[in-house]
Each structure stands twice: as C-alpha cells, then as structure tokens.
Amino acid sequence: MIRITNLTKKFPVPQSGGKNKIAVDNMNLELNPGEIFGILGPNGAGKTTTIKLISGLLKPSTGNITVCGYDVQENPIEVKKNIGLLPDTPFIYQKLTGREFLEFVCGIYNINCNDIDEKLELFELKAHADELVESYSHGMQQKLVLASILIRKPKVILLDEPLVGLDPKSARLVKNIYYEMSKNGTTIFLSTHILEIAEKLCSRLAIINKGKIIALGTLNELKKQTVSESDLEDVFFKLTENNADIRE
C-alpha cells in the first residue's frame, strides 16, 4: 500500500553558508494492506515531515514514494483520492458549520452525503452540527476531520499525533475505529511521540531519530534488538539515547 524508497528530505539552514538540515535520511519502508504502522521518535526526529512527504504536501529531495501503486509526485491526484490525512492541527474552514464541512468534503470527492448524520452521531457531534467550526474545541475538530475521512473510505489513512486533544472516551472510540478499519483492509500510518499509543495500536513500529530509521519491527522484535524484556519506553530510550546529531 505504501512503499518508500531511498527517501531523503533536506531543508536549507538560514545563515549557514548553504548547509542543509537532513529531516529524513535515506528512508526505506513498505507497509501492507490492513497494517497499523507507527513511526516513533523524539520531537524534531522527522515524523511530521515523513507524513507530509507521503501525502504530497512536501516534495522529496531524493527518492520516491508510491501509495496504492501510484507515485506521489507523478500521480498526485490519484494518490489523494486514496488517502485520508489527519494532521495534529486540523485545517478546516472556520466559517463553515460542522455539517457544511462534511457536505463540502462530499462535494469535492463527488460522493453522496447520506451518512453525514450517522458520522456526526458516531463522534457525538450531532448536537453541534449547525454550529460554526470556529466554536469547536481542538478535540471536536479532530473528530470532525476523522468523520470526513470515514465518509470517503480511503485505502490509506495518515495520522499525525492521532489522539491529541481527545478526551479518554473519544480516544477509546477512535482507537476502536482504527482497529475496525484495519480489519477491513485500510492501511494506517501514524506518527507519535507518545509511546503508549504506539504500543497499544500498532502491529509494527519504526523508531526514527535525527531523520533516520534506527529500528524496525514488531515490539517483540525491537525488544530482541535491544536485549530488553521491558516495555516500549525502555526499548525507545535504549535505541535513541546514543544516536548522533543530524548531519549536514
């Protein structure tokens, strides 16, 4: 579903004499249908940059990405038809109501709006459906964007810090939804720095530090790499604490 090959992204560093910061460093990765895959790392490790590269919001410096068989750079429209993106900060027209936003998304993708009320009720937003999005809390906006993704039924979902702003009840609901979607063949790629989320949600993990994947596998496989019998937190710190700085 997602194939990343020799992916590198560099950003120029102001007042550095032409030096670059490597945000993603020669990444190679392949995700299967129905997989919930998590990419972990400390702040600034390159997680959000990776999400933006997969979604086509950023262009790679080198390497390529395919989603559902389509090259992200060569076939951006086809890729966007097949993915749903939930960023850590939702991008929604603030002067629309929640209902109008979902109707707008349906119109863009030329799909029927028959289940808008069902999705609003699922996320406990029906009572606020005709209120402006600008009045919504961060968590409500997150749920509204997720509702718009579920209406579209994409084959791949990209999540950047997927539970930020959600109360415990909503977080549990959302996690159950992700599980059900994965069972139906949807590939879910999530980035987070919250280890508990990754440990409970993901079937496979990559730990990224300074833009480079330093470990890849199931939790048990990562434990074997670090000779650790403890939890993901212990594995994470063993793998990241001695890594070198970003190269220029």
C-alpha positions as CSV (number, residue, x, y, z in Angstrom):
1,M,0.0,0.0,0.0
2,I,2.8,2.4,0.8
3,R,6.4,2.0,-0.5
4,I,9.1,4.4,0.4
5,T,12.4,4.1,-1.4
6,N,15.7,5.9,-0.6
7,L,13.7,8.9,0.7
8,T,15.6,12.0,1.7
9,K,14.4,15.4,2.6
10,K,16.7,18.4,3.2
11,F,15.9,21.9,4.3
12,P,18.3,24.8,3.9
13,V,19.5,26.3,7.2
14,P,19.4,30.1,7.2
15,Q,22.7,31.9,7.6
16,S,24.6,28.6,7.4
17,G,26.6,29.2,4.2
18,G,24.5,26.9,2.1
19,K,24.4,23.9,4.6
20,N,21.3,21.8,4.8
21,K,19.5,20.0,7.6
22,I,18.5,16.4,6.8
23,A,15.0,15.9,8.1
24,V,14.5,12.5,6.5
25,D,17.6,10.4,5.8
26,N,17.5,7.7,3.1
27,M,14.3,6.1,4.4
28,N,13.2,2.7,3.0
29,L,9.9,1.3,4.2
30,E,7.0,-0.8,2.9
31,L,3.5,-1.1,4.5
32,N,1.0,-3.8,3.8
33,P,-2.8,-3.6,3.4
34,G,-4.6,-3.6,6.7
35,E,-1.5,-2.8,8.7
36,I,-1.4,-0.2,11.6
37,F,2.1,1.0,11.4
38,G,3.6,3.5,13.8
39,I,6.7,5.7,13.4
40,L,8.1,6.9,16.7
41,G,10.7,9.4,17.6
42,P,11.5,12.4,19.8
43,N,10.4,15.9,18.8
44,G,12.2,17.0,15.6
45,A,13.0,13.4,14.6
46,G,11.3,13.8,11.2
47,K,7.9,12.2,11.8
48,T,5.7,15.0,10.6
49,T,8.0,15.6,7.6
50,T,7.6,11.9,6.7
51,I,3.8,12.3,6.8
52,K,3.9,15.4,4.7
53,L,6.1,13.6,2.1
54,I,3.7,10.6,1.9
55,S,0.7,12.9,1.5
56,G,2.4,15.0,-1.2
57,L,2.5,18.2,0.9
58,L,6.3,18.2,0.6
59,K,8.5,17.2,-2.3
60,P,11.4,14.8,-1.5
61,S,15.0,15.9,-2.2
62,T,15.7,12.4,-3.4
63,G,13.9,9.1,-3.5
64,N,10.3,8.2,-4.2
65,I,7.0,7.2,-2.6
66,T,4.2,5.1,-4.0
67,V,0.7,4.8,-2.4
68,C,-1.6,2.2,-3.8
69,G,0.7,1.8,-6.7
70,Y,0.7,5.5,-7.6
71,D,3.8,7.6,-7.5
72,V,3.2,10.6,-5.1
73,Q,5.0,13.0,-7.4
74,E,3.9,11.7,-10.8
75,N,0.2,11.0,-9.9
76,P,-0.7,13.3,-7.0
77,I,-4.4,13.4,-7.8
78,E,-4.7,9.6,-7.7
79,V,-2.8,9.4,-4.5
80,K,-5.0,12.0,-2.8
81,K,-8.1,10.0,-3.9
82,N,-6.8,7.0,-2.0
83,I,-5.6,8.7,1.3
84,G,-7.1,10.5,4.2
85,L,-4.9,12.8,6.3
86,L,-5.5,13.8,9.9
87,P,-2.8,16.3,10.9
88,D,-2.1,17.2,14.5
89,T,-3.7,20.6,13.9
90,P,-6.9,20.3,11.8
91,F,-7.2,22.5,8.8
92,I,-10.9,23.4,8.5
93,Y,-12.8,26.4,7.1
94,Q,-13.7,28.0,10.4
95,K,-16.8,29.8,9.0
96,L,-18.5,26.6,8.0
97,T,-20.7,24.6,10.3
98,G,-19.7,21.0,11.0
99,R,-22.5,19.8,8.7
100,E,-21.4,22.2,5.9
101,F,-17.8,21.0,6.2
102,L,-18.8,17.4,5.7
103,E,-21.1,18.4,2.8
104,F,-18.2,20.3,1.3
105,V,-15.9,17.2,1.5
106,C,-18.6,15.1,-0.1
107,G,-18.9,17.6,-2.9
108,I,-15.1,17.7,-3.6
109,Y,-14.9,13.9,-3.9
110,N,-18.3,13.6,-5.7
111,I,-19.7,11.1,-3.1
112,N,-23.2,11.0,-1.6
113,C,-23.9,12.7,1.8
114,N,-26.3,10.1,3.0
115,D,-24.4,9.1,6.1
116,I,-23.4,12.6,7.4
117,D,-25.8,12.4,10.3
118,E,-24.6,8.9,11.2
119,K,-21.0,10.1,11.3
120,L,-21.9,13.2,13.4
121,E,-23.7,11.0,15.9
122,L,-20.8,8.5,16.0
123,F,-18.5,11.2,17.1
124,E,-21.1,12.9,19.4
125,L,-21.1,16.0,17.2
126,K,-24.7,15.9,16.0
127,A,-25.9,18.4,18.7
128,H,-23.2,20.8,17.3
129,A,-23.7,20.1,13.6
130,D,-25.1,23.5,12.8
131,E,-22.6,25.5,14.9
132,L,-19.5,27.1,13.3
133,V,-16.3,25.1,13.3
134,E,-14.6,28.1,15.0
135,S,-16.6,27.4,18.1
136,Y,-15.4,23.7,18.2
137,S,-12.7,22.6,20.6
138,H,-9.5,21.1,19.2
139,G,-10.8,17.6,20.0
140,M,-14.1,18.3,18.3
141,Q,-12.3,19.5,15.2
142,Q,-10.1,16.3,15.2
143,K,-13.3,14.2,15.3
144,L,-14.9,16.2,12.5
145,V,-11.9,15.7,10.2
146,L,-11.9,12.0,11.1
147,A,-15.6,11.9,10.3
148,S,-14.9,13.4,6.9
149,I,-12.2,10.7,6.3
150,L,-14.6,7.9,7.2
151,I,-17.2,9.2,4.8
152,R,-14.7,8.9,2.0
153,K,-13.5,5.4,2.9
154,P,-9.8,5.8,1.7
155,K,-7.5,2.9,1.4
156,V,-4.7,4.6,3.4
157,I,-5.0,6.9,6.4
158,L,-2.1,9.1,7.6
159,L,-2.3,10.2,11.2
160,D,0.0,12.8,12.9
161,E,-0.4,12.5,16.7
162,P,-3.9,11.0,16.3
163,L,-5.2,11.3,19.8
164,V,-4.1,14.8,20.6
165,G,-6.9,16.8,22.2
166,L,-9.3,13.9,22.6
167,D,-10.8,13.1,26.0
168,P,-10.5,9.5,27.2
169,K,-13.9,8.4,25.9
170,S,-13.3,9.8,22.4
171,A,-9.8,8.4,22.4
172,R,-11.1,4.9,23.1
173,L,-13.8,5.3,20.4
174,V,-11.2,6.5,17.8
175,K,-8.8,3.6,18.6
176,N,-11.7,1.1,18.1
177,I,-12.5,2.7,14.8
178,Y,-8.9,2.4,13.6
179,Y,-8.9,-1.3,14.6
180,E,-12.1,-2.0,12.6
181,M,-10.8,-0.1,9.6
182,S,-7.5,-2.1,9.6
183,K,-9.6,-5.3,9.8
184,N,-11.3,-4.2,6.6
185,G,-8.0,-3.7,4.8
186,T,-7.3,0.0,5.4
187,T,-3.6,0.7,5.9
188,I,-3.0,3.2,8.8
189,F,0.3,5.0,9.1
190,L,0.6,7.1,12.3
191,S,3.4,9.2,13.8
192,T,3.6,9.9,17.5
193,H,6.0,10.6,20.3
194,I,3.5,9.0,22.8
195,L,4.8,5.5,23.4
196,E,1.7,4.1,25.0
197,I,-0.3,4.9,21.8
198,A,2.1,3.1,19.6
199,E,2.4,0.1,21.9
200,K,-1.4,-0.4,22.1
201,L,-2.3,0.4,18.5
202,C,0.5,-0.7,16.2
203,S,1.3,-4.1,14.8
204,R,4.7,-2.9,13.6
205,L,6.9,0.0,14.5
206,A,9.8,2.1,13.2
207,I,11.9,4.2,15.6
208,I,13.3,7.3,13.8
209,N,15.9,9.6,15.2
210,K,17.6,12.5,13.5
211,G,15.7,11.7,10.3
212,K,16.9,8.1,10.1
213,I,15.2,4.8,10.9
214,I,17.3,3.2,13.6
215,A,15.0,0.2,14.4
216,L,12.1,-1.5,12.6
217,G,9.8,-4.4,13.5
218,T,7.2,-5.7,16.0
219,L,7.5,-4.8,19.6
220,N,8.9,-8.2,20.4
221,E,11.5,-7.8,17.6
222,L,12.5,-4.4,18.9
223,K,13.0,-5.9,22.4
224,K,15.3,-8.6,20.9
225,Q,17.3,-5.9,19.2
226,T,17.9,-4.1,22.5
227,V,18.1,-7.2,24.6
228,S,15.2,-5.8,26.6
229,E,12.4,-7.6,28.4
230,S,10.8,-4.3,29.5
231,D,8.2,-2.2,27.7
232,L,8.4,0.1,24.6
233,E,9.6,3.0,26.7
234,D,12.7,1.1,27.7
235,V,13.3,0.0,24.1
236,F,12.8,3.5,22.8
237,F,15.4,5.1,25.2
238,K,17.9,2.4,24.6
239,L,17.8,3.0,20.9
240,T,17.7,6.8,20.8
241,E,19.9,7.9,23.7
242,N,23.2,7.5,22.0
243,N,22.4,8.5,18.4
244,A,24.4,11.1,16.6
245,D,23.2,14.6,15.7
246,I,21.6,15.4,12.3
247,R,24.3,15.5,9.6
248,E,24.7,18.5,7.3
